[in-house]
Amino acid sequence: MTGSMIGYPTMLQMLLGLYGYLLPLLLYILWSTLALWDIGRRADLRSRAVWLWALAIFLLPFIGPLAYLTFAAQQLPRRSRIVTICGGAGAYALVLLIAAAIGGAS
């Protein structure tokens, strides 16, 4: 009787799969928290604008917080916003590229 070999994932493949699964959630939490923090510290926004931005952040995952941080945030320095957005997206892209290269992403 001839058996077939089942390929089990390596520890690195499992770790990259976990990062690929959890990193978007962590990025969304980080970006949403920063956007809401910035909204809460702004005195120049009217009540309606605060509610509209908050709804956009919660109802449009990723797009809402990124739009706010890119176009409307004022309390965070511009450099910090760019590093936060591009660094998080770059880290996720790097994890996906490495996982795809070693066969760890499915």
C-alpha positions as CSV (number, residue, x, y, z in Angstrom):
1,M,0.0,0.0,0.0
2,T,1.4,3.3,-1.1
3,G,0.8,6.3,1.3
4,S,1.0,9.9,0.3
5,M,3.0,12.4,2.1
6,I,1.1,15.2,3.7
7,G,3.1,18.4,3.9
8,Y,2.8,20.0,7.3
9,P,3.5,23.8,7.5
10,T,6.8,24.9,9.1
11,M,6.9,27.1,12.1
12,L,7.9,30.1,10.0
13,Q,4.9,29.4,7.6
14,M,2.5,29.3,10.6
15,L,4.0,32.5,12.1
16,L,3.7,34.4,8.8
17,G,0.2,33.1,8.4
18,L,-0.7,34.4,11.9
19,Y,0.9,37.8,11.1
20,G,-0.9,37.9,7.8
21,Y,-4.2,37.2,9.6
22,L,-3.8,39.5,12.6
23,L,-1.8,42.4,11.2
24,P,-4.7,44.0,9.3
25,L,-6.8,43.9,12.5
26,L,-4.0,45.5,14.5
27,L,-3.5,48.2,11.8
28,Y,-7.2,49.0,11.7
29,I,-7.2,49.4,15.5
30,L,-4.1,51.6,15.5
31,W,-5.3,53.8,12.7
32,S,-8.8,54.1,14.1
33,T,-7.5,54.9,17.6
34,L,-5.2,57.6,16.2
35,A,-8.0,59.2,14.1
36,L,-10.4,59.2,17.0
37,W,-7.8,60.6,19.4
38,D,-7.1,63.4,16.9
39,I,-10.8,64.1,16.5
40,G,-11.3,64.3,20.3
41,R,-8.5,66.8,20.7
42,R,-9.6,69.2,18.0
43,A,-11.6,72.2,19.2
44,D,-12.2,73.6,15.7
45,L,-14.5,70.8,14.5
46,R,-18.2,71.3,14.8
47,S,-20.3,68.6,16.4
48,R,-21.7,67.5,13.0
49,A,-18.2,67.1,11.6
50,V,-17.1,65.1,14.6
51,W,-20.0,62.7,14.2
52,L,-19.5,62.3,10.4
53,W,-15.8,61.5,10.8
54,A,-16.5,59.1,13.6
55,L,-19.2,57.3,11.5
56,A,-16.8,57.2,8.5
57,I,-14.1,55.7,10.7
58,F,-16.4,52.9,12.1
59,L,-18.5,52.2,9.0
60,L,-15.7,52.3,6.4
61,P,-13.0,50.0,7.8
62,F,-9.5,51.1,6.7
63,I,-10.8,53.7,4.3
64,G,-12.4,55.9,7.0
65,P,-9.4,56.1,9.3
66,L,-6.9,56.4,6.4
67,A,-8.9,59.2,4.8
68,Y,-9.1,61.1,8.1
69,L,-5.4,60.6,8.9
70,T,-4.4,61.6,5.3
71,F,-6.6,64.6,4.7
72,A,-8.0,65.9,8.0
73,A,-5.8,65.1,11.0
74,Q,-4.2,68.2,12.6
75,Q,-3.1,67.2,16.1
76,L,-0.6,64.6,14.9
77,P,2.5,65.9,13.1
78,R,2.5,65.1,9.4
79,R,5.6,63.0,9.5
80,S,4.1,60.8,12.3
81,R,1.0,60.3,10.2
82,I,3.0,59.3,7.1
83,V,5.2,56.9,9.0
84,T,2.2,55.3,10.7
85,I,0.2,54.8,7.5
86,C,3.1,53.9,5.2
87,G,4.9,51.9,7.8
88,G,1.9,49.8,8.7
89,A,1.0,49.1,5.1
90,G,4.6,48.4,4.2
91,A,5.0,45.9,7.1
92,Y,1.8,44.1,6.0
93,A,3.0,44.0,2.4
94,L,6.4,42.7,3.5
95,V,4.8,39.9,5.5
96,L,2.6,38.9,2.5
97,L,5.6,38.9,0.2
98,I,7.7,36.8,2.4
99,A,4.9,34.4,3.1
100,A,4.2,34.1,-0.6
101,A,7.8,33.5,-1.4
102,I,8.1,30.6,1.1
103,G,4.6,29.3,0.5
104,G,3.2,30.3,3.9
105,A,0.2,32.4,2.7
106,S,-2.9,30.7,1.4
